[in-house]
């Protein structure tokens, strides 16, 4: 499809300068999308011809303004042509950035990735989570290892990235870095975002992912059954650290809170409404408000670890990796052969404790703090017991219907 590219100049009468001049603005339009910019020029409003899109008159000032506008238009057209040749799909913002930044041919991949990650790190706790930063940081580390091994260089200009680079990096993550397919999918999705940010800034980056399909593979998400929960909760003779991990994991199973949300949970998040106790908190990952009622078991666990200070955390948990190591030991003690991590508690909440008990997927999504119900559907596996109960109910209905027909 042919792009409709246009450069327009106009004066901004609503922002008059002290000398009585009006600033001259520019507008870049591509396929209906717009980006505005200042030309850093000005002139009296009466000297501007809207229909001609330039100044009118023969004074030295007018001639200078028109020469500058012609030069700006030419430079923007050159930037646009270069970006079309290098990147293909061009936005007005890319053209504007290229115009003001000059020649960006020597911008490097790792240089841009590092600045991007530094910006993400500064936003942690504002609108980004620490896990999001770690994801981008992992991509950066893998690029630092990949470039010297396959290109013999510590960095590459963005303009040199091509399809072969992406294919090679993909293969490196899978076969040499030893990452699983879904982990590679997460890393490449993050890498795609970084490159799109570079292109949005007008940097010479080809759209490597234009015809590159990224797919994740379906994995069975482990969760505990009611019987397995009973075996885990019945474990005795545990060390204090093992008991802490076991209890916080069970608390997660009955509330649906993630590891980081439980680690940050404070007594200020516990509210009493009537005769019931509720957790009211904000998910660290999505920023969604979550309200979960405390049943008897999680409330008993809460009372066991209740701190003295209102603002102190309830569960003094170590790192997630250490908790997962403890859970591996605990599962063996309970005779559970499944591979269970702390995140499996959310799967258990979404299956054994809610969906299997007849709760609607919309309510489960609200309790889990998901922004998209499709995310909840990934968790909500139909358990065998739930399927068996549904089939039993269907069988009774069919038997009743057949009895009516026979009568």
C-alpha positions as CSV (number, residue, x, y, z in Angstrom):
1,X,0.0,0.0,0.0
2,X,1.3,3.4,-0.9
3,X,1.8,5.9,1.9
4,X,0.2,9.3,1.9
5,X,3.1,11.5,3.1
6,X,2.7,15.3,3.6
7,X,4.5,18.1,5.4
8,X,2.4,21.2,6.4
9,X,3.5,24.5,8.0
10,X,1.1,26.8,10.0
11,X,1.3,29.5,12.5
12,X,0.1,29.1,16.1
13,X,-2.0,32.2,16.9
14,X,-2.9,30.9,20.3
15,X,0.7,31.2,21.5
16,X,1.8,34.7,20.5
17,X,5.3,35.8,21.4
18,X,6.1,39.0,23.2
19,X,7.4,40.7,20.0
20,X,3.9,40.2,18.4
21,X,5.1,37.3,16.2
22,X,3.4,33.9,16.0
23,X,5.5,30.8,16.1
24,X,5.6,28.7,12.9
25,X,4.8,25.0,13.5
26,X,5.1,22.0,11.3
27,X,3.0,18.9,10.9
28,X,4.0,15.5,9.4
29,X,1.1,13.4,8.2
30,X,1.5,9.8,7.0
31,X,-1.7,7.8,6.2
32,X,-3.8,10.0,8.5
33,X,-1.4,9.8,11.5
34,X,0.1,13.1,12.6
35,X,3.2,14.4,14.4
36,X,3.7,18.1,15.1
37,X,6.9,20.0,15.7
38,X,8.3,23.5,16.1
39,X,10.3,25.0,13.3
40,X,11.9,27.5,15.8
41,X,10.8,30.3,13.3
42,X,8.2,33.1,13.8
43,X,6.8,36.1,12.0
44,X,3.9,38.6,12.2
45,X,0.5,36.8,11.7
46,X,-0.4,39.2,8.8
47,X,2.6,37.9,6.9
48,X,1.4,34.3,6.7
49,X,-0.5,33.0,3.7
50,X,-2.5,29.9,4.8
51,X,-3.3,28.9,1.2
52,X,0.3,29.0,0.1
53,X,1.6,27.5,3.3
54,X,4.4,30.0,3.6
55,X,5.2,33.7,4.3
56,X,4.2,36.4,1.8
57,X,6.3,39.5,1.0
58,X,9.7,40.4,-0.3
59,X,11.4,41.7,2.8
60,X,14.7,40.1,4.0
61,X,12.9,38.6,7.0
62,X,10.2,37.0,4.8
63,X,12.7,35.7,2.3
64,X,14.8,34.2,5.1
65,X,11.8,32.4,6.7
66,X,10.7,30.9,3.4
67,X,14.3,29.7,2.6
68,X,14.4,28.0,6.1
69,X,11.0,26.4,5.6
70,X,12.1,25.0,2.2
71,X,15.2,23.6,3.9
72,X,13.2,22.0,6.7
73,X,10.8,20.5,4.2
74,X,13.6,19.0,2.2
75,X,15.4,17.6,5.3
76,X,12.1,16.0,6.5
77,X,11.5,14.4,3.0
78,X,15.0,13.0,3.1
79,X,14.5,11.6,6.6
80,X,11.2,10.0,5.4
81,X,12.8,8.5,2.3
82,X,15.7,7.0,4.4
83,X,13.4,5.5,7.0
84,X,11.2,3.9,4.3
85,X,14.3,2.3,2.8
86,X,15.6,1.1,6.1
87,X,12.6,0.3,8.2
88,X,9.7,0.0,5.7
89,X,6.8,0.8,7.9
90,X,7.2,4.5,9.0
91,X,5.3,6.7,11.4
92,X,5.2,10.5,11.6
93,X,6.9,10.2,15.0
94,X,9.8,8.3,13.5
95,X,10.3,11.0,10.9
96,X,10.2,13.8,13.5
97,X,12.7,12.0,15.7
98,X,15.1,11.4,12.8
99,X,14.8,15.0,11.8
100,X,15.8,16.4,15.2
101,X,18.3,13.7,16.1
102,X,20.3,13.9,12.9
103,X,22.1,10.9,11.5
104,X,21.5,7.9,13.8
105,X,23.3,5.3,11.8
106,X,25.8,4.7,14.5
107,X,23.3,4.0,17.3
108,X,24.2,0.5,18.6
109,X,22.0,-2.4,19.7
110,X,23.4,-2.9,23.2
111,X,23.7,0.8,23.8
112,X,20.0,1.3,23.1
113,X,19.0,-1.8,25.0
114,X,20.9,-0.7,28.1
115,X,19.3,2.8,28.0
116,X,15.9,1.2,27.6
117,X,16.5,-1.1,30.6
118,X,17.8,1.8,32.8
119,X,14.5,3.6,32.0
120,X,12.5,0.5,32.9
121,X,14.5,0.2,36.2
122,X,13.7,3.8,37.1
123,X,9.9,3.0,36.7
124,X,10.0,-0.1,39.0
125,X,7.4,0.6,41.7
126,X,5.7,3.3,39.6
127,X,4.2,1.5,36.6
128,X,6.6,-1.4,36.1
129,X,7.4,-4.5,38.3
130,X,10.8,-5.7,39.3
131,X,10.1,-9.0,37.3
132,X,9.5,-6.9,34.1
133,X,12.9,-5.3,34.6
134,X,14.6,-8.7,35.2
135,X,13.0,-9.9,31.9
136,X,14.6,-7.1,29.9
137,X,17.8,-7.4,31.8
138,X,18.0,-11.1,30.8
139,X,17.6,-10.2,27.2
140,X,20.5,-7.8,27.6
141,X,22.7,-10.4,29.2
142,X,22.0,-12.9,26.4
143,X,22.8,-10.3,23.7
144,X,26.1,-9.6,25.5
145,X,26.9,-13.3,25.2
146,X,25.6,-13.8,21.7
147,X,27.3,-10.9,19.9
148,X,30.9,-11.8,20.6
149,X,30.4,-15.5,19.9
150,X,28.7,-15.1,16.5
151,X,29.7,-11.7,15.3
152,X,33.1,-11.3,17.0
153,X,32.1,-7.9,18.2
154,X,30.9,-6.4,21.5
155,X,28.1,-4.5,19.8
156,X,26.4,-3.9,16.5
157,X,24.9,-0.8,14.8
158,X,21.1,-1.0,14.8
159,X,21.2,-0.5,11.1
160,X,23.0,-3.9,10.6
161,X,20.3,-6.0,12.2
162,X,18.6,-8.3,9.8
163,X,16.6,-11.5,9.6
164,X,19.7,-13.7,10.0
165,X,20.5,-12.0,13.3
166,X,17.0,-12.8,14.7
167,X,17.1,-16.4,13.5
168,X,20.6,-16.8,15.0
169,X,19.6,-15.2,18.3
170,X,16.5,-17.4,18.5
171,X,18.6,-20.5,18.0
172,X,21.2,-19.4,20.5
173,X,18.6,-19.0,23.2
174,X,17.1,-22.4,22.5
175,X,20.2,-24.6,22.0
176,X,23.1,-22.9,23.6
177,X,21.6,-20.8,26.4
178,X,19.4,-23.9,27.1
179,X,16.2,-21.9,27.7
180,X,12.8,-23.5,27.3
181,X,10.6,-22.7,24.4
182,X,8.1,-20.6,26.4
183,X,11.0,-18.7,28.1
184,X,12.5,-18.0,24.7
185,X,9.1,-16.7,23.6
186,X,9.0,-14.3,26.6
187,X,12.5,-13.1,25.8
188,X,11.9,-12.6,22.1
189,X,8.6,-10.8,22.8
190,X,10.5,-8.4,25.0
191,X,13.2,-8.0,22.4
192,X,10.6,-7.2,19.8
193,X,9.2,-4.5,22.1
194,X,12.7,-2.9,22.5
195,X,13.2,-2.8,18.8
196,X,9.8,-1.3,18.2
197,X,10.8,1.5,20.7
198,X,13.9,2.1,18.7
199,X,11.9,2.4,15.5
200,X,9.4,4.7,17.1
201,X,12.3,7.0,18.0
202,X,13.3,7.2,14.3
203,X,16.3,4.9,14.6
204,X,17.3,2.8,11.6
205,X,16.0,-0.6,12.6
206,X,14.4,-3.0,10.2
207,X,11.2,-4.7,11.4
208,X,12.8,-8.1,12.0
209,X,9.6,-9.6,13.3
210,X,7.4,-8.6,10.4
211,X,7.2,-12.1,9.0
212,X,8.5,-13.9,12.1
213,X,6.0,-16.0,14.0
214,X,6.5,-16.2,17.7
215,X,4.5,-19.1,19.3
216,X,4.4,-20.4,22.9
217,X,3.7,-24.0,23.6
218,X,0.9,-25.2,25.8
219,X,2.1,-26.6,29.1
220,X,0.1,-28.4,31.8
221,X,0.1,-26.3,34.9
222,X,0.4,-28.4,38.0
223,X,-1.9,-27.9,41.0
224,X,-2.7,-29.8,44.1
225,X,-5.8,-31.8,44.7
226,X,-7.9,-31.6,47.9
227,X,-6.2,-34.9,49.1
228,X,-2.7,-33.5,48.4
229,X,-3.5,-30.3,50.2
230,X,-4.6,-32.3,53.2
231,X,-1.3,-34.3,53.1
232,X,0.8,-31.1,52.9
233,X,-1.1,-29.4,55.7
234,X,-0.7,-32.5,57.9
235,X,3.1,-32.5,57.8
236,X,4.7,-32.3,61.3
237,X,8.2,-32.0,62.6
238,X,9.1,-29.2,60.2
239,X,11.9,-26.7,60.7
240,X,10.8,-23.1,61.3
241,X,11.8,-22.1,57.7
242,X,10.1,-25.2,56.2
243,X,7.0,-24.4,58.2
244,X,7.0,-20.8,57.1
245,X,7.2,-21.8,53.4
246,X,4.5,-24.5,53.8
247,X,2.1,-22.1,55.6
248,X,2.6,-19.2,53.2
249,X,2.2,-21.6,50.2
250,X,-1.1,-22.9,51.7
251,X,-2.1,-19.3,52.4
252,X,-1.6,-18.6,48.7
253,X,-3.6,-21.7,47.7
254,X,-6.6,-20.4,49.6
255,X,-6.3,-16.7,48.6
256,X,-4.9,-16.8,45.1
257,X,-2.2,-14.3,45.9
258,X,1.1,-14.6,44.1
259,X,4.5,-15.0,45.9
260,X,5.4,-11.3,45.7
261,X,2.0,-10.2,46.8
262,X,2.2,-12.5,49.9
263,X,5.7,-11.4,50.6
264,X,4.5,-7.7,50.6
265,X,1.3,-8.4,52.5
266,X,0.8,-6.3,55.7
267,X,-1.7,-6.1,58.4
268,X,-2.9,-2.9,56.9
269,X,-4.2,-5.0,54.0
270,X,-6.4,-7.1,56.3
271,X,-9.9,-5.5,56.8
272,X,-12.9,-6.7,58.8
273,X,-16.3,-6.3,57.2
274,X,-19.1,-7.4,59.5
275,X,-18.1,-10.7,60.9
276,X,-15.8,-11.6,58.0
277,X,-12.1,-10.9,57.4
278,X,-11.0,-9.8,53.9
279,X,-7.7,-9.1,52.2
280,X,-7.7,-5.8,50.3
281,X,-4.5,-5.2,48.3
282,X,-3.1,-4.3,44.9
283,X,-1.4,-6.8,42.7
284,X,2.3,-6.0,42.2
285,X,2.3,-7.3,38.7
286,X,-0.8,-5.7,37.2
287,X,-1.8,-3.0,39.7
288,X,-5.3,-4.5,39.9
289,X,-7.2,-4.2,43.1
290,X,-7.9,-7.5,44.8
291,X,-10.4,-8.4,47.5
292,X,-10.4,-12.0,48.9
293,X,-12.3,-13.3,51.8
294,X,-10.2,-15.2,54.5
295,X,-11.6,-18.7,55.2
296,X,-10.8,-20.6,58.4
297,X,-7.5,-22.1,57.3
298,X,-5.9,-19.0,55.9
299,X,-7.2,-17.0,58.9
300,X,-5.6,-19.5,61.3
301,X,-2.3,-19.1,59.4
302,X,-2.6,-15.4,59.5
303,X,-3.1,-15.4,63.3
304,X,0.0,-17.6,63.6
305,X,2.3,-15.1,61.8
306,X,0.5,-11.8,62.8
307,X,3.2,-9.2,63.4
308,X,3.2,-6.6,66.2
309,X,3.4,-3.6,63.8
310,X,0.5,-2.6,61.6
311,X,2.9,-1.8,58.7
312,X,5.1,-4.9,59.1
313,X,5.0,-7.7,56.6
314,X,3.2,-10.8,57.7
315,X,5.3,-13.5,56.1
316,X,9.1,-12.9,56.3
317,X,9.8,-15.0,53.2
318,X,13.2,-15.5,51.6
319,X,13.7,-15.4,47.9
320,X,11.3,-17.2,45.5
321,X,14.0,-19.6,44.4
322,X,14.7,-20.6,48.0
323,X,11.0,-21.1,48.6
324,X,10.7,-23.3,45.5
325,X,13.6,-25.4,46.8
326,X,11.8,-25.9,50.1
327,X,8.6,-26.8,48.4
328,X,10.5,-29.5,46.5
329,X,11.5,-31.1,49.8
330,X,8.0,-30.6,51.3
331,X,6.3,-32.3,48.3
332,X,8.6,-35.4,48.7
333,X,7.8,-35.5,52.5
334,X,4.1,-35.4,51.6
335,X,4.4,-38.1,48.9
336,X,3.5,-35.7,46.1
337,X,5.4,-36.5,42.9
338,X,4.3,-33.4,40.9
339,X,6.7,-30.6,40.2
340,X,5.3,-27.8,42.4
341,X,6.6,-24.2,42.5
342,X,5.1,-21.4,44.6
343,X,3.2,-20.2,41.6
344,X,1.3,-23.5,41.5
345,X,-0.6,-22.2,44.5
346,X,-2.5,-19.8,42.2
347,X,-3.2,-22.7,39.9
348,X,-4.6,-24.6,42.9
349,X,-6.8,-21.7,43.8
350,X,-8.1,-21.4,40.3
351,X,-8.9,-25.1,39.9
352,X,-9.3,-27.1,43.1
353,X,-10.7,-24.4,45.3
354,X,-12.8,-22.3,42.9
355,X,-13.6,-23.7,39.5
356,X,-14.1,-27.2,40.7
357,X,-16.5,-25.9,43.3
358,X,-18.7,-24.3,40.6
359,X,-17.4,-20.7,40.8
360,X,-17.8,-18.7,37.6
361,X,-14.7,-17.9,35.5
362,X,-15.6,-14.2,35.8
363,X,-15.5,-14.3,39.6
364,X,-12.2,-16.2,39.6
365,X,-10.7,-13.7,37.2
366,X,-11.7,-10.9,39.6
367,X,-10.2,-12.8,42.6
368,X,-6.9,-13.4,40.8
369,X,-6.6,-9.8,39.8
370,X,-6.4,-10.5,36.1
371,X,-7.1,-7.7,33.6
372,X,-8.1,-10.1,30.8
373,X,-10.3,-13.1,31.4
374,X,-8.3,-15.1,28.8
375,X,-5.5,-15.2,31.3
376,X,-7.8,-16.8,33.8
377,X,-8.9,-19.4,31.3
378,X,-5.2,-20.6,31.1
379,X,-5.3,-21.3,34.8
380,X,-8.7,-22.8,35.0
381,X,-8.1,-26.4,34.1
382,X,-11.1,-28.7,34.4
383,X,-10.3,-31.3,37.1
384,X,-11.3,-34.9,36.8
385,X,-13.5,-34.6,39.9
386,X,-15.3,-31.6,38.5
387,X,-15.8,-33.3,35.1
388,X,-17.1,-36.5,36.9
389,X,-19.6,-34.4,38.9
390,X,-20.8,-32.6,35.8
391,X,-21.2,-35.9,33.9
392,X,-23.1,-37.4,36.9
393,X,-25.6,-34.5,36.8
394,X,-26.0,-34.8,33.1
395,X,-26.6,-38.6,33.4
396,X,-29.4,-38.0,35.9
397,X,-31.0,-35.4,33.6
398,X,-30.9,-37.8,30.7
399,X,-32.3,-40.7,32.7
400,X,-35.2,-38.4,33.8
401,X,-35.8,-37.4,30.2
402,X,-35.7,-41.0,29.0
403,X,-38.2,-42.0,31.7
404,X,-40.6,-39.4,30.5
405,X,-40.4,-40.6,26.9
406,X,-40.9,-44.3,28.0
407,X,-43.9,-43.3,30.0
